[in-house]
Amino acid sequence: MKIAILGYSGSGKSTLAKHLGKLYNIPILYLDTVQFTDNWSLHNRNEAKEIVNEFMNNKSWVIDGNYSEFFQKERLETADMIIYMNFN
């Protein structure tokens, strides 16, 4: 199963990703950890994209985040489930 979670900051994307990863026993990628390194410095773009690209080759995954430059179109096209987190 491939699950893409998108939505507003603070809407619960990471919490939901963590729960779904445990529930289905599948790996999770938090795109904030790809976008930023220690001290909130930006990760090298090419390296960051390669991390996401490699992760997407897994048979199953949960990917949490909105970053369009990290293969958003491809993530949404290959996802079995797309969840959009919004506030009430």
N, C-alpha and C positions, 0 to 999 in steps of 0.2 A: 504494500500500500504506500502511495506517495501522497503526502499531505502538505499543502502550501497554506501558511497562515499569514494574512496581511491585516493591516488596520492601523489605527491611531496609536501613538506612543502612550503607554500607560493603560492601554485597554485590556491587557491580560494575555497578549500573544505568547509571551515566553512561558507564562504559567500554564497555559493550555498546551503548548508544545511539549513541555515537560511531562504533563499528565498523559498526553497521547503517546508519546515515546515509550513511557513505562507500560501503558495499557497494551499497546501492540508490539512491544519489545523491538522497536526500530530506532535507528540512530537519528539524532536531532542535530540540526545546524542552526545556530543563532547568528543571523547575518550581522548583528552588531559586533560580534567577536571577529568577523571577517573584515568589516569596515574599519575597525579601530584596533590598535595595539595597546601596549601599556601606556598609561597616562593620557589616554584618549587621542593619541597620535594616529593619523591616517595610515592604514596599511598600504603598501605598494600595490597599485591598481592591478598590475599583471599577476602578481602573486595571489591577490585576493580573488580575482576571477578564476584562477586555476584551482584554488581551494574549493570554490563553489562548483565548478565544472566537474571536478573529480568526485565530489560528494554526490552529485546528481547521478553518477553512474551506479550508485548503490541500487539494489533491487527494490528496497523500500527506504523511505525517509520522511522526516518532518522537517520542513524549512520554515523558520520564523523570521519574517522581515519583509520590508517593502522595497528595498533597493532595486530600482529598475535596471541599473547597469550590471547587476549580478544575475543575468539571464532570466529576468522576470518573465518575459514572454515564454521562454522555453519551460520555466518552472510551471507556469499556469497551464501550458499545453500538455505537459506530461503528468500533471497531478491527477490523482484519482478523486481527490477531495480538495476543494478550495474553501477556506474559512476566512471570512472578513469580520474582524472584531471592530465593533462600534460602541459608542457610549449610549446609554438610555436617552 
